[in-house]
């Protein structure tokens, strides 16, 4: 596909804006846990993006994704030290929504540890909680930059993940999300088989099994609000894939996820990136575009990424 194709550019913009919109839509319900609790707190539903706090325009999902994208553009490729430096600076001046594993890794980097060593040590400290979704919430810029180079896409997806989340479910989860985004950017809405083919048997069985379920799974069977499992990376990938493969609009899908319980903001962010890659920028409601801080800059970053190589 020609990199100047306006449809490709629209899909790239949709991916980044969908990620940011999903994240912002889901933040107010993130800590409520269940659909019932969300309905009680928001009896009129959650259909608009909540205004961000002053001096904190983006939650961690969006902030880290945008910083990753900016690093990829300025470094003309992936530079782990540059990415880590940007993330550490954000943590120290804002850090809104940052997860425990990410904070541990970035704190170690701030103290002088090499990025991949910090990610390994941070995950060793609490192995029972090492498979969080922090690696997949931010990975979409890699798919945009390397959409014509799947091997490099896979390698860099794992590398950006390993800075904070070295568990193989997290590194391969990022690979799966970015392979899906790549297929959607190129117009392939039947991407599940291609993702599984490219990952092969190298990816963890639990992740492959979850992706295998997606085409046959009903919405009621999705692992969205299971007690004690919010934020598990495999579930996040499964949920995002399900919404990206079924014929729901971006708006309907993200509103559903913001009200469904579980890790609402990240589930909606990852699904938003894939749905935006599928439908393009036009899928975002105009009112959401008005509610996103720096919307033009995000769209421009997406265009620069997808046309860079």
TAGI-V520818 format. One record per run of one state. SS is the DSSP state (@ for helix, = for strand, . for the rest). FROM is the first residue (numbers start at 1). LEN is the number of residues. If there is no record, write none. Layout:
SS_FROM_LEN + SS_FROM_LEN
This chain:
._1_5 + @_6_24 + ._30_5 + @_35_7 + ._42_18 + @_60_15 + ._75_5 + @_80_14 + ._94_6 + @_100_11 + ._111_4 + @_115_11 + ._126_1 + @_127_3 + ._130_2 + =_132_1 + @_133_3 + ._136_4 + @_140_6 + ._146_4 + @_150_13 + ._163_5 + @_168_18 + ._186_6 + @_192_11 + ._203_2 + @_205_12 + ._217_2 + @_219_3 + ._222_10 + =_232_1 + @_233_13 + ._246_4 + @_250_9 + ._259_5 + @_264_16 + ._280_1 + @_281_3 + ._284_2 + @_286_6 + ._292_3 + @_295_12 + ._307_3
